[in-house]
Amino acid sequence: MPAALIPAAGLSSRMGRYKPLLPLGRTTMIETVIDLFKAAGIREVIVVTGHNHDQLAGTVEAAGARPLFNPDYASGMFSSIRNGVATLSSGIEGFFLLPADIPAIRPTTLNFIRRKFEAAKDSLIVPAFNGQTGHPPLIPARLIPVITGADPDANLRRILFSDPSRIIQLPVHDRGILMDADTPEGYEQIKQKYERLEIPDEAECRSIIDRELPDAPAIRAHLHQVCDTALTLARALHSCGLDFDTDIIRAGALLHDIKRKEAHHAEAGSRFLQELGFQKIADVTAVHMDLTPGPELDETQIVFFADKLCRGDQLELNYSGRFHEKARCLPHAEKEIFKRLETAQHIHARIESAVGRSLREILG
C-alpha cells in the first residue's frame, strides 16, 4: 500500500493568503487533498507543515492525516519532502507526492496511477495530460534513501528523473494534474474546476477522443457535429428562458459514441465513462440510442435528438427517412428503430413548441 506525502509548509507569498486553509467546496484545500487520498484507499497520509503550523495541525488531524512540522521550511519544499519521506512507515512500496495547492484531481486518477504501479513497483509513475507531466507522481520505495540522503539543496526532479528507463509516463484524462492555486487567478480556476469534477471539460473530452479514436476520423467528425447541433439547440432554448447545463450537453455529445467500434457501444461507453469518474456523462451515453423521455426537456434529450439529426458529419433535418431506410435493411429491429424515431419526433415537437420557431429556423 503506498502512502501519501503532502507538502504544506510554504509561506503562500504569491497567493497573498494562506493557501492550505482557503475554502474549496464545503471544506478547505488541505482537507480536500487529504480526502482525495482517503477516497482512494490511502491510509498513511502525512502533511508536512511549517508556516502557520499551529493553525494548520488541528485541521490536518481532524481530517485523518498526520501533521509533521518541518523546522527548516523556509529553505524550500525539498526540505519538507526530505523530512516527510524520512518518517514514512518502513515496508511501504512507494508514496504519492502532492502539494497542498493542487487539489482538483479526481480519485479515479489516483486509482489509475496505483494500478499502473502495481504492475511496475520499481518504476516512477508520472501522470500526464496531453503529454505534459503533472501531479501526483507515485514514487517507488527504492528512491526513499536517495531522497533522504541527498544534499539539502538538491533538485528533486533531477533525483526522480535520473533513470529514464524506470519512468512510466501515464496518460490521464484529468487536467487537474496541471492546475495549482499558486496565485489568486489559479485559485479561482481551481474552484471552478473542483465544482465540475464529475464532468470532463472540453480539453479533457478531446483528450479522451484522441486516445480512444485516433484512427476514426468519421466518428470524430460525427461527435463534433452532434456537439455543435446540441449546443445550438440549447442556446435557442436558453433564449426562451429554459436553462440547461451546457457542460453536460457538450461532454455528452462529444463522448456519446466514444466506444462506437464496440458491440453494444452505448453500454460500453457508459461503463468506460463511469470508470473515469464521469457518472453524469455516463448516464447520457447509456441512453443516447434508446431513451424514454421524461416530462420535461433535459440535457439527455437534447443530446439524443442532436445525434438523430446528424448523419455522420452532416446535419439532416429530414431525419425520418433515414429511420425508414434502416428499418427496411434491418426488419428484425424494426420495432426498436421506429421507437427511436417516435422519441425523436416527440423531442422535436417539444423544442419547436418551447422556442416558437421551426427546427429549420433554429438550426439555420
N, C-alpha and C positions, 0 to 999 in steps of 0.2 A: 504494500500500500504506500503510495507516495505521500509526502507531506506537502504543506504549502507555506511559503515564506512571503510576508507582505511588508516591504519597507514603507514606513510611515513616519520617518524621523525628521523630515526636512522642514525648512522654515516657511514654505509656501510663499516665497518672496515675489515671484512673478504673478501669482494669483492675487496677492494683497489680502487674502483671507485664509484662515486655517483650513486647508483642503479636506483632511480626513473627516471633519465633523460638519462639512457642508451638507445641506439637505439633498437627498436623492430619493425620489419616490416617497415612500412612507417613513424612511429611516435616514441614514447618513451614508456618505460614500464608504467609510470604513466598514460599516455594518453590511452594506451591500456586497462588498468584496468578500467578507467573511462568509456571508450567507451563500454566495456563489460556490465557494469550496465545500461548504456543508451540504449543499444540494447535490453536489457531485460525489458525495460519499467520502470526502477527505476528512479524516478525524483529527489529525495533528495540524493545527493552523497556528503559526507564530506571527505576531505583529511586532516588528521592531520599531520602537518609539524613540523619541529624542526630544525635540522641541515640543513643549506642551504635554510632556509625558503624564503629569498628574491629571490633566484634563481628559486625556485620551484613554488611559489604562482601564478605568471603570467601564467605559463603553465597550472596549475590546473584551473584557472578561464576561460582561453580561451577554455578549453575542456568542460566547462559546469558544473564544480563542485565547491564546496566552500572550500577554504583553511582555516584551523584553526590552528593557531600557539600554540604549547604546550611549555611553557617556561621551563617545568620540563622534557623535552625529554630525557635528559641524565640519568634519573633514570630508564629508561626502557620502553618497549612497553606498559605495563599495565597502566602507567601514561598517555600515549597518548590515550589509549582506554577509560579510565575514563573521560578525558577531552572531547573527541569526543562524547561519549554517553550522557554527560550532556547537549550538545547543540542540540540533536535531537529534531525534532518537536514533540510537545505533540500530542497524539492521534494516533501515528503510532502503528502498530501491532507488529512490530519487525524490526530487521535490520540484513543485511549481514555484516560479518566481513571478510575482505580480505586484507592482507598486500600487499603493492605495488610490492613486488618481486615475486608474484605468479600470473603471467598474462596469462599463456597459458591454459585458461579454456574456454570452449565453452558456448555461450549464451544459448544453449539448456539445458545445465546442470543447469544453474540458473532457467530456466523455470520449470524443473522437481522439483527442491527444492521448488520453490514457490507454485507449485500445491499441493505438499505434505503438505506444511504449511497451505494452505487454508482449508484443512480438519482437521488440528490439530493445531490451532493457539496458544495453550498454551505450545506446545512441542518445544524442541530444535531440529532442523533438521540438521543432520550432514551427508554430503556426504561421501561415502566410495567406494574405488576402490579395488576389490578383498579382501574385509574385512578390509582394512586399512583406517581409517578415515583421512579426509583432509579438505581443504578449498574450498569454504567459508561456515561456519555454518550460519544458519539463526536463530537468537537468538530472542526469544519471548519478548514482552514488559514487562512481569512480572519480568524479570531479570534486567531491567534497574536500578531500585532503589537499587538492591543488588550490582550491579557493581559500581555505583556512591557512594554508602555508604561504600564500602569496604576500608580496610586499604590500604595505598599506596603500601605496599609490599605484598599484597595478590596475590594469584595464580588464574589467570583467568580460567584455565582448571578446577581447583577444584570447582570454583563457577558454571561453566556451567554444570559440570557433577555431581553435588551434589545430584540430584534426578534422578536415572536411570530410574524410571518409567515414566518420562516425556521427555525421549530422544528417538528420532527416527533416527536410522542409515539407511540412504537411499543409496542403491547400485546405482552407476552410472558407465557408461562405458567411463570414462574420466580420463585418467592417469594424466592429467594436474593438478588435485586437489592435487597431492602429490609432484609437482615439484616446487622448488623455485630457485631463482637466487642468492643464498647466497654466492656463490663462483664463480670464473671465469669458472670452469667446469660446474657448474649448469647453469650459464648464457648461455653458448654455447648450452647446451641441451635444454634450454627453447627456444632459437632462432630456433633450428631445429624443435622442436615440433610445434611452432607457425606457421611456414611456411606450415605445413601439417595438420592444424586443421580439414580440410574437409575430411581427410582420416584417418580412425582408424588404429593405428599401430597394430602390431601382438598381443601384450598383450591385447589391447582393443578388438580385434576380438575374442580372446579366452574368454575374459570376457563375451561378448555377447553370444557366443556359449554355455558357461557353464550355463548361466541364461535361455536362450531360449530353449535349447535342452539338459536338464540334464539327461533325460532318453531315449535318442535316439542314442545309440552307432553306429547304422548302418549309420544314416545320418551324424553323426560327422566324421566317418571314410571316407565317401564319400567326404566330404568337404576337408579333408586333402589330399586325393588322387588327387582331382581336383587341389588343390593348388600346390602340388608338380609337377604335369604334366604341368600346365600352366607356372610355373617358369622355368621349364626345356626348354620348347618351347621358352620362352623369352630369355633365355641365349643363345640358339642356334642362334636365330635371331640377338642378340646383337653381336655375334662373326662375323656376316656378315655385320655389320655396321648399323643395324636397332635398334634404341634405343626406349625402351618403359618404361613407369612408372611402375616399379615393385611393388611399394607400392599400386597402384591401382589394379594391377593384383592380388597381394596377398590377399588384402582385398576383392576384388570382388569374388575371388574363394572361400575364406573361408566363405563368407556370402551369396553366391548366393541362397542357399537353406535354409536360416535361418527360413523361415516360411513354410517349406516343408509339415508340418502337416495340413496346412490350404488349403481351396479351393482357386484356382487361386493364388497359392503361390508366383509366380513371382511378381504379382501386390501387394500382401500383404507384401512381403518382401521389395519391393521398398518403399511403404508407411512407413513402420516401420523404415527403414534407413533414410528416409527424416526427420522423427520426431527426430531422434538422431542427425541430423545435417550433415549427410554424403551423400550429394546430388550426388557426383560423383560416389559413390558406389551404391547408389540407382539406378542411370541410368544404370549401368552394370547389376544389379539384374533384372531390369524391362524387359530386352530383352534376358536374358540367355536361355529362351525357344524358342522364335521366334525372329529372327534377320534378318534384311536386311543389308547385308554388305556394307560398304562404299567403295570408290575407293581404299583405302589403308588399309593395315593391321593396326589394333589398339588394345588397351588393351581389349576392349569389345569382339572383335572377338577371341582373344586368350583364354579368359575365356569361351566363348561359346563353342569353339572347344574342349577345355580340358574337359569340362563337358560331351560332347558327346563321348569322348574317355574312360570315366570311367563308368563302370557298378558296382555300389556300390563302394567298395574299391579296385576293380580290374581294371587294365589297359586293354582295349580291342581294339587292333589296327584294327582288322577286325570288325569294328563297324556297317557296313551297314546291316549285317544280323539281328542285334537287331531291326533296324527300320522296316525291312520287317516283322519280327515276331510281332512287336507291331501293325503294320497295319492290319495284319490278325486278331488280337484279338480285334481291335477297328476299324472296317470298316467305321464307321461314321466319324472318324477322319483321314482317310487315306490321304486326301489332305494335311492337316497340317503336318502330320508325314513325308511325302515324301519331303515336302518343307524344313523341318529341315535337312533332310538327304542331300538334294541338297546344302543347305548352308554350312553344314559341309564339304562336298566334295570340294566345292569351296574354303573354307579357307585352307583345307588340301593341295590343289594344290598350293595355294599361298605360303604357308610355305615351301613346298619342293622346289619350284622354287627359293625362296629367299635364302634358305640355301644351295641348291645344293646337298642335301642328302635326302634319303628316310625317311619317318616318323619312320620306324623301326630302322634305324641307329641313328636318333636323340634321340629317347626315350629308346634305348637300348633293 
